[in-house]
Amino acid sequence: MNILFTCGGTAGHVNPAVALARIFQERNPDCKVLFVGADGGMENHLVPKEGYEIRSVTITNFHRSFAPADIAHNLGTVRNMVRSKQQAARILDEFQPDLVVGTGGYASFPVVKEAARRHIPTAVHESNAVPGLTTKGLSKVVDRVMVGFEESRSHYDHPEKVVVTGTPVRGDFFRYTRQEAREKLGFTDERPLLLSYWGSLGAEVMNRKMSEFIARECYDGAPFHHIHGAGRDYGWMQEEIGRRGLALEGTGIEVREYIYDMPLVMAAADVVLCRAGASTISELTAIAKPSILVPLPQRHRQPPGEECPGAGRPGGRGAAAGAGLCGEHPL
């Protein structure tokens, strides 16, 4: 059986696909898996680290503006849609999948749509409560739409296709106890561990707050271990830490560009401070990890108060508005 997963843009789109791929291969060891992402997307780094082959298509997003630069960008996207359709067709011809699953990101669109046109069984998975443009568009042509929340069903034109599955979590998150994880990370004292990150791409405003927070930790003598994932702001954060004259080596405070061993680090953590992404929430909930969640700024898709359906129910996590954090008291 050949299964093609297509995803990209953020780890929140990639990780559920990886989790599904492993489930398929555990149940059917002869199952062959191929991933398809977008040219230049972070999925081209993440997927090979998980042991899977990935191909790519040339696809870009649409800008919701009529400014000249955005119009030019959107014209380029139209051209790329034609090109990506041809690339998707070539990949499908070569791999001959029995099933195509899209888990979000612009790369999903040409691949899943072409597979559906060929009557190959298709499905999409949407972790977020409100579907993005890609999932919304593909929901009209796929055989099944898998969602994370029952509340999501009303957002689709064909609710009879919708199946509430939750968001898959990689099995690695259940591998370590807290003590085993701390030992693997080389911790030799009993200081608690704070894990912080703002999604796989990072977030400039929150990383600026975190640089102040890390400085305060250093001034206070590093009372706890801290591992922070900075994403694309990693270079800037390293410069800022240096500008403040801070030396992190040996303090138990660590700033990484990306936390590739997230299951290990999360298992070792005593508390997690992070963005309230749907995939992240699923991981935290699966291992019952105490956490402080910072919702994304309000955007066109998400009405206030609906960032995390179920957050107010038993087992829900605390939330803090990002704009309300200040340098003196960043938590």
N, C-alpha and C positions, 0 to 999 in steps of 0.2 A: 504494500500500500504506500503510495506517495502522497505526502501532505505538504502543501505550500502555505507558509504563514507570511503575511505581508503587513508591515508595521513600520513605525519610525517617528522621528521628531524628538521624542522624550523617552526616558526609561519607563515611564508609566504606560506607554504603548508597547514597549518591547518586552517587559518582564512577564505580563500575562501570557504572551505568545510563547515565551520560553517555558513557562510553567505547563502550558497545554502540550507543547512538543514533548516534554519529558513524560507526561502522563501517557500519551499515545505510545511512546517507545517502551515504557514500562509494561504496558499491556500487550504490545505487539513489537517484540524486539527486531523484527524484520522491516519495520516501518522506516521509510526514508523521508527525511525532512529537508526542506529548502526554505530559506528566508529571502524575502525581497524587501529592500528598503529604498530610500531616496539617495541620489548622488550627494555625497558630502554630509549625510546625516550621521548622528552619533551612533545609530544602530550598526553602522559599519565597523565600529570599534567594540560595541557591547556584544553583539551576536557571536563573533568568532571566539571571544573569551568564554562563551558558554559552550563552545565545541561544535557550533553549527556553521554550515556554509551559507553565505549571503550573496545575492546578486542585487543589482540596483537599477533603477529607472530614473530618468531625468524629469523631475516634477517639482514645481514650486507652488506657493500659495497665492491666493488672491488678496489684494489690499482693499479694504473697505473705505476708499477715499477717491475723490476725483481730482486730486492734485496731479499736475503733469507727470511727476516722477512715479506716482502710483499707477497712473494710466499706462505708462510705458512698461512698468513691472507687470501689470496684468496682461498686456499684449504678449509679453514674453511667456507668461504662464499659459496662455492659449496655445502658443507654438509648442511649448513643452508638453501639453496635453496630447497633441498629435504625435509627437515623438515618443512619449511614454507609452502610448497605446501600441505602437509598433514594437517597442522593447518588451512590453508585457506579453504580446503575442508570441514573440520569439522565445521567451522564457517558458511559456506554457507548452509550446511545441517541443522544446527540448526535455523538459522535466516530466511532462505528461501526468499532472497531479490527479489523484482521485478525489481530493477535497482541497478547497482553497478557503482560508480563514483570514480575515482582516481584523486587526485589533487596534486600528486607529493610526492617524498620520496620513499625509497626502499621498504617500506611495501606495496606500491601500486602494485608492480609487481606480486607477487604470487596470491594475491586476485583477481585482475582484470583479470589476465590470466586464472585462474581457472574458473571464472565466464563466460568469453568468451567461454571457452571450453564447458561449459554446455549450451551455447546459451542463457544465461541470458543477457538482454540488458545492454550494457556497454558503458561508456564514460570516457575520461580523460580530465583534464583541465590543461593547461600549461600557467602560468602567464608570464614566461620569453620569450623574443623574440626568443631565440635559445633554442630548447628543450634539456632537459637533457637525460641521457641514459635511464632512466626508461620510460619517456614519449615516446621517440623515439622508444623503443622496443615495447611498448604496442600499439602504433598507428597502427601497422600492424594487430592487432586482434580485436580492439574495433570497435563499431558501429559509434561513433562520437569522434572527437578531437576538443575540445573547446580551443581557443587561445585568447590571449590578444591583438594581433596586426595583421593587414592584412599582414605586411611584413613577418610574421612567416610562412605563408602558404607554401612557397617554400622549407622549411626545412623538409617537410614530403613526404614520398613515395606515399601516397594516398591523394592528395590535395582535392579530391572530398568528403572526410570525414570531412574536416576541416570547422569549423564554427567560425567566429570571434564574440566572446561574450564580450570581455573585461574581467576584473577581478572583480568578485563579491566583494562588500564591505558590511560589517555588518551594519544593520540598526541602531545600537547603535551610529554610527558616526554622525548621523543626529539628535540625541535626544536633544543635549544641545546647547544653545547659549554660547558665550564666557563668558558673565557675570554669567550665571547660573553655568557653570563649575567652574569658579573661586570661587564662593560662596561655592560650594560643596567641593572644595579643602581647604577651610578655609582661603583663602587669605583676608587680611584685609587692604591692602594698594594698591596703584595703580602701583607698579613696574611691568613692563612687565615680561612675562614668556618665557624662553627659554626651549624647550624640545629637548633633544639629546639622541640618541641611535644608535647603530651600528648593528642592526638586533637582533633577539631573542637570538642568541648565543654569541653576543659580538664580539669584534675584538681587539686583544691585542695591536697592534701598535696604533690604534686610541684611545683606552682607556688610554694608557700611555700619549698621547697628551692631552686627556681630564683631566687627573689628574693635569697636569700643568695648564691647563685652569682654573680648579676649584680653584687651589691655587691662581692664579692671581685674580680671582673674590673676594676671601676672603681678599686678601691684599688691594683690591680697595674698600672694604666696602660693597660687595654684592649689586651692583647697580641694579640687577634684580633677579627675582626668576629663579631658574634653577632646573629642574628635569632630571636626567640622568639615563638611563638604561644600566647597565654594563654587563649584561649577565654572562657568566661563569668567567669573570674577577672580579666579585663583591668582593670576599674575598681579592684579591690582592689590589684592589682600596681602600678598607677600611683600610688595613694595611698601604698603601702609604699615605693616608690622615692623619692617626694617626702619622706616622713617621715625617710628615711635621709639626706636632703640630697644626693641624687645627681642630676646633670645628665647625661642620656644624649646630648643633641644634640652632634653632632660627634665622638663617641667611636667610632662604628662599632657601637654596641650599640643594638638596636632591639627594642621590645616592641610586638607587634601583637595586636589582638583575634582576628583570623583571617587566615591567610595565603592570600589569594585567588589569588596568582600562584605557587602551590606548585611547579609544574613549573620555573619560572624560578629560584626560590630554591634548590630542591633541586639543580638542575644546577650552580649556582654553589658549593654547599656542599662543603667538604672532608670533613666528617663530620657525621652526623645523630644526634642524641640524641632518642629519641622512644618513645612507647608501641608495643607490639608488636601493633598492629592488623593484621588480615589484609590489608586493602587497602593499608595503608602498607608492609607487608612485600613485597607484589607490586610496588609502585612502586620501592622500594629495590633489589630484586633485578633488576628489568628494566633499570635503568641502572647496576647494579653499584656502588652508592654505599656507601662505608664507613659503618657505623652501630653505635650502641650501643642496644639495645632493652631497654625496661623493661616486663616483663609486667604485665598487669592483676592486681590482687589476686585471690586465689583466690575463686571463687564456686561456686554450686551446679552449674553446667554443666560446669566444666572441672576434670578431675582434675589433681593436681600433675604438672608436667613435660610436659603436653600442650598448652601454650598455642600452640606453633608446631611442627606436624609438619614434620620435615625440617630443623629448625634445627641439629641436630647433624651434618647431612650436609655434604659439601663445598659450600662457598659459603654456609653458614649464618652468621648474625650472632651477635655476642656479646650476652649478656643479663645484666642486673643487676636484682636484686629491689628493687622500689620501697621497701619497708619498711626495707631495709638501708642506704639512703643517709642520710648525716648532714650537718649544716650545715658542718662544717669541711672535709670531703672529700666533696662532693656527687657525685663521679663515682667 
